[in-house]
Amino acid sequence: MTAVKQSVGCVKAATEVIGDKWTPQLLRFFINEEKVRFCQLQNLAEGINPRTLSARLDRLEEMGIVQKNSTTSAARCEYSLTQKGKDLMPIIVDMESWSNTYAPVAG
C-alpha cells in the first residue's frame, strides 16, 4: 500500500500546476516562444476570460513557473518561463502528442 501512496504523491505536485482547464493550454504557447504578452495569450487561448488569464498567470508566477517582465512600454509586460517552467515543457509536449493521437476529430 505504501508504493501506491508514493506514486500518487509523485504526480500531486505536477497536478497542482497543470491540473486545471487553462494552465496546460497557456503553457503550450511557450513551447515555441521565449516571451509571450498577455494579449497574445488571450488571443491564442480563445475564450479565456481576462480575469481567469490574469489569475492563472499570477498563480504560475507565485509557483515559480513563469516570470513577469516589464517591456519598454510601461503599460505592457511579457511573460517567460523560469527554469522550473522549462522543465514542465516535456510534459506539455507529451500531452499535446497524446491529444493529437487520441482526441476525437471534429467534423
Wavefront OBJ file of the C-alpha trace (Angstrom):
o trace
v 0.000 0.000 0.000
v 2.928 2.342 0.632
v 4.028 2.151 -3.021
v 0.572 3.279 -4.145
v 0.619 6.264 -1.780
v 4.080 7.248 -3.014
v 3.078 7.028 -6.669
v 0.018 9.225 -6.061
v 2.246 11.734 -4.288
v 4.610 11.675 -7.255
v 2.056 13.280 -9.564
v 0.477 15.564 -6.972
v 2.981 18.417 -7.410
v 2.654 18.405 -11.204
v -1.126 18.160 -10.975
v -1.210 21.206 -8.718
v 0.473 23.173 -11.507
v -1.153 21.799 -14.667
v -4.329 20.240 -13.298
v -6.831 22.918 -14.287
v -8.536 23.671 -17.579
v -6.424 26.587 -18.784
v -2.889 26.175 -17.473
v -1.671 23.443 -19.868
v -3.206 25.356 -22.769
v -1.408 28.529 -21.704
v 1.924 26.813 -21.112
v 1.921 25.220 -24.564
v 2.302 28.677 -26.111
v 5.732 28.893 -24.500
v 6.984 25.836 -26.417
v 7.837 27.950 -29.465
v 8.006 31.402 -27.888
v 10.536 32.600 -25.363
v 8.373 35.552 -24.308
v 4.621 35.983 -24.612
v 2.494 39.055 -23.903
v -0.803 38.937 -22.018
v -2.822 39.915 -25.094
v -1.098 37.202 -27.152
v -2.054 34.591 -24.588
v -5.618 35.856 -24.520
v -5.886 35.656 -28.318
v -4.216 32.253 -28.562
v -6.242 30.674 -25.754
v -9.531 31.534 -27.485
v -12.279 32.032 -24.967
v -10.378 32.634 -21.770
v -11.781 35.417 -19.650
v -9.163 38.132 -18.955
v -9.718 37.731 -15.204
v -9.118 33.995 -15.455
v -5.993 34.554 -17.543
v -4.680 37.078 -15.049
v -5.377 34.727 -12.138
v -3.648 31.792 -13.879
v -0.594 33.895 -14.722
v -0.420 35.234 -11.158
v -0.593 31.683 -9.802
v 2.085 30.459 -12.228
v 4.267 33.376 -11.198
v 3.738 32.589 -7.485
v 4.659 28.952 -8.153
v 7.850 29.974 -9.933
v 6.764 28.641 -13.351
v 6.696 31.972 -15.208
v 8.198 35.347 -14.570
v 6.657 38.673 -15.471
v 8.975 41.075 -17.276
v 8.426 44.754 -17.968
v 8.822 45.946 -21.542
v 9.927 49.334 -22.814
v 6.294 50.404 -22.710
v 5.312 50.949 -19.079
v 1.793 49.652 -19.706
v 2.943 46.317 -21.169
v 4.604 43.264 -19.808
v 5.540 39.890 -21.120
v 5.903 36.508 -19.542
v 8.679 33.979 -19.881
v 9.314 30.566 -18.396
v 11.637 30.088 -15.476
v 13.844 27.003 -15.403
v 11.129 25.304 -13.363
v 8.647 26.153 -16.137
v 11.014 24.939 -18.856
v 11.290 21.632 -17.024
v 7.492 21.241 -17.414
v 7.631 21.527 -21.203
v 8.259 17.810 -21.907
v 5.023 17.045 -20.028
v 3.112 19.625 -22.087
v 4.615 18.264 -25.332
v 3.612 14.722 -24.328
v 0.076 15.899 -23.509
v -0.164 17.572 -26.912
v 1.134 14.436 -28.659
v -1.330 12.233 -26.809
v -4.181 14.612 -27.682
v -3.202 14.613 -31.343
v -3.306 10.815 -31.337
v -6.439 10.162 -29.304
v -8.646 13.277 -29.330
v -11.809 12.899 -31.366
v -11.624 14.545 -34.758
v -14.045 17.466 -35.052
v -16.168 17.185 -38.098
l 1 2 3 4 5 6 7 8 9 10 11 12 13 14 15 16 17 18 19 20 21 22 23 24 25 26 27 28 29 30 31 32 33 34 35 36 37 38 39 40 41 42 43 44 45 46 47 48 49 50 51 52 53 54 55 56 57 58 59 60 61 62 63 64 65 66 67 68 69 70 71 72 73 74 75 76 77 78 79 80 81 82 83 84 85 86 87 88 89 90 91 92 93 94 95 96 97 98 99 100 101 102 103 104 105 106 107
